Amino acid sequence: MKQGIVACSLSSAKLRGHGWPAARRGPAANLDRLGVSDTLVQIILWHSNVATTKAHYIKSAEQDVRDAMGRLETSLLDTNWTPTPSTAGPN
């Protein structure tokens, strides 16, 4: 996944990006949830130290957070999605 692709996707959905590390946290957390070892996640993310991977990329989320991110994913896939004050977030 290239950084420019992520930026273009967010821009076309009228969302702001939160940087490349944020785009990598999701896959890292999902791999962890699937039972992939921390060391393997480290290798996938090309980190030289597993401590970096564990401290900054592998994050567990409560079910309500996963549900909210699922709604975000659905909204990004909806070509007619337009942000509203309740979904646009802080300025």
C-alpha positions in Angstrom: 0.0 0.0 0.0 1.5 3.3 -1.1 1.1 6.4 1.0 -0.2 8.4 -1.9 -3.0 5.9 -2.5 -4.1 6.3 1.2 -4.0 10.1 0.9 -6.0 10.1 -2.3 -8.6 7.7 -0.9 -9.1 9.8 2.2 -9.2 13.0 0.2 -11.9 11.7 -2.2 -13.9 10.7 0.9 -13.5 14.2 2.3 -11.6 12.9 5.3 -8.3 14.1 6.7 -5.4 11.6 7.0 -3.6 11.0 10.3 -0.3 10.0 8.8 1.3 6.8 7.5 1.8 5.2 11.0 -2.0 5.4 11.5 -2.6 3.5 8.3 -0.3 0.7 9.5 -1.8 0.4 13.0 -5.0 -1.2 11.7 -3.3 -4.1 9.9 -1.0 -4.6 12.9 -3.8 -4.7 15.4 -5.9 -7.1 13.1 -2.9 -9.4 12.6 -2.5 -9.5 16.4 -6.2 -10.3 16.9 -5.8 -13.2 14.4 -3.0 -14.6 16.5 0.0 -13.6 14.4 3.1 -13.4 16.6 4.5 -9.9 17.5 7.7 -10.9 15.8 6.0 -11.7 12.5 4.0 -8.4 12.7 7.3 -6.6 13.2 8.7 -8.3 10.1 5.6 -7.4 8.1 5.9 -3.7 9.2 9.7 -3.7 8.5 10.5 -2.6 12.1 14.1 -3.3 13.3 12.9 -3.7 16.9 9.8 -5.7 18.1 9.5 -3.2 21.0 8.5 -0.5 18.5 5.9 -2.7 17.0 4.4 -3.7 20.3 4.5 -0.2 21.8 3.2 1.9 18.9 1.4 -0.4 16.4 -0.2 -3.4 18.0 -3.3 -1.9 19.8 -6.2 -3.8 21.1 -9.6 -2.2 20.7 -12.9 -2.7 22.6 -15.8 -4.0 20.6 -17.5 -0.6 20.4 -14.3 0.9 18.8 -14.3 -2.0 16.3 -18.0 -1.3 15.5 -17.3 2.4 15.0 -14.4 1.6 12.6 -16.7 -0.8 10.8 -19.2 2.0 10.3 -16.3 4.3 9.0 -15.3 1.6 6.6 -18.8 1.3 5.3 -19.1 5.0 4.9 -15.8 5.1 2.9 -17.1 2.5 0.6 -20.4 4.4 0.0 -19.7 6.7 -3.0 -22.5 9.0 -1.9 -21.1 9.6 1.6 -20.8 13.2 2.6 -19.5 14.2 6.1 -22.0 15.7 8.5 -21.2 17.7 11.7 -21.7 14.4 13.6 -19.3 12.4 11.4 -16.7 15.1 10.4 -15.0 15.3 13.8 -13.1 18.2 15.3 -11.7 20.9 13.0 
